[in-house]
Amino acid sequence: MTELGIDVLCCSVGPDLPYLIGYEAMPLERLTMLVVPRDAGAVLVVPRLEAPRVQECPDVFALEPWEETDDPIERVAARVGAAQHVAIGDQTWARFVLALQDAVPKARFSPANDVVGPLRALKDPEEVDRLRRAARAVDEIAVHLRDRPFVGRTEHDVHREIVERLLDAGHERVNFAIVASGPNAASPHHDAGSRVIEVGDVILCDFGGTMEGYCSDITRMYVAGEPTSEIADAYEALAVAQEAAVQAATVGTPCEAVDTVARDVLARAGLAERFVHRTGHGIGMDAHEDPYVVQGNTTPLAVGHAFSVEPGVYVPGRFGLRLEDIVVASSDGPVRLNDAPRDLAAVS
């Protein structure tokens, strides 16, 4: 905060708050805000009815409950005081940001991610262990799906099975469960629907949740029957691109260079125009966070950076392919957290 000239940090809903004090605010119309002045103690302004959920830690922050008839913005503004530069949580509801800006009109606002993002991006060994346990849980699901029937089932039916298995595997919540079959797989974030899976379809399954406060995320491909030569060749190029990008993710390598490695492999296979998104995103307490593996991000990978590597190939109206693992940068080289088989799995 001193380096950035930020006088006070304000964190509401989103992962910054649990990262800093271990408390996750419910997304309510009642404001919860952790106020962290640069030169004073932190205070958690919280609705009184939510206060019992807070595990108090007086050495870290003071607890200030507010009543139903109070104005929480006034409470926060009083704590902000005469601050000239306020860093506000990236996921704070706009209604609260606008009200706070009115209450402290002389202050300049910037994203809290400028302060907390670099801290959260570098995972310590305990955080990596949590990510690894979450990754192992989704690995088991991905392996289990190889022996499950797909043909004749709807995408939503498979989606529901994955959701149930994520919860049974120890996830506190499911963040997403994409099941996209046949032409639907050409939409990277397809919502599972009523389409019935047919023989010859490729099925893209991308799923993850939150376990012990940290996220899982994996994508595996399945094919009902024998793939066409076009699909088999495209998947072979995709697997090579993903492996090359993983191996390129060494400490000191710029994020954009890892993206380039994956993109170049697909370009040599004539698939450059079929890769329509970034190669990866950071992961931790949030499913998508810094660092982003994308062109223009010159941030060098550092020990503790955790991120996905997930190139894709999408042919509109026909099929889509993606392969995703979570990787951690270490002094000994890139470490994959996902170990589920990466082949194009034949299913019935």
FENCORTA-V431501 format. One record per backbone hydrogen bond with DSSP energy under -0.5 kcal/mol. CO is the residue of the C=O (numbers start at 0). NH is the residue of the N-H. If there is no record, write none. Layout:
# FENCORTA-V431501
CO;NH
CO;NH
This chain:
# FENCORTA-V431501
0;4
0;5
1;4
6;37
7;86
8;35
9;88
10;33
13;16
13;17
14;18
15;19
16;20
16;21
16;22
17;21
22;24
25;27
28;30
32;34
32;44
33;10
33;35
34;36
34;42
35;8
36;39
41;61
42;34
42;44
43;45
43;63
44;32
45;65
46;49
46;50
47;50
47;51
49;52
50;53
53;55
56;59
56;60
59;41
61;43
61;63
63;45
65;47
66;69
69;71
70;74
71;75
72;76
73;77
74;78
75;79
76;80
79;82
83;107
84;6
84;7
85;87
85;109
86;9
87;111
88;91
92;95
92;96
93;97
94;98
95;99
96;100
97;101
98;102
99;103
101;104
103;106
107;85
109;87
110;113
111;114
111;115
112;116
112;117
115;119
116;120
117;121
118;121
120;122
120;305
123;127
124;128
125;129
126;130
127;131
128;132
129;133
130;134
131;135
132;136
133;137
134;138
135;139
136;140
137;141
138;142
139;143
140;144
141;145
142;145
143;146
144;147
149;152
152;196
153;157
154;158
155;159
156;160
157;161
158;162
159;163
160;164
161;165
162;166
163;167
164;168
165;170
166;169
172;174
172;209
175;207
177;205
179;203
180;183
181;184
182;185
183;186
185;187
186;189
189;191
192;155
194;154
196;151
197;200
200;223
201;181
202;204
202;221
203;179
203;205
204;219
205;177
206;217
207;174
207;175
208;215
209;171
209;172
210;213
213;210
217;206
218;323
219;204
220;344
221;202
222;224
222;346
223;199
227;231
228;232
229;233
230;234
231;235
232;236
233;237
234;238
235;239
236;240
237;241
238;242
239;243
240;244
241;245
242;246
243;247
244;248
245;248
247;249
249;252
252;300
253;256
253;257
254;257
254;258
255;259
256;260
257;261
258;262
259;263
260;264
261;265
262;266
263;267
264;268
265;270
266;269
270;273
271;274
273;275
273;313
278;309
279;292
280;307
281;288
283;214
285;283
288;281
291;293
292;278
292;279
293;296
295;297
296;255
298;254
300;251
301;304
303;122
304;328
305;282
306;326
308;324
310;322
312;320
313;315
314;317
314;318
318;314
320;312
323;218
324;308
325;336
325;337
326;306
327;334
328;303
329;250
329;332
333;335
334;327
342;344
344;222
346;224
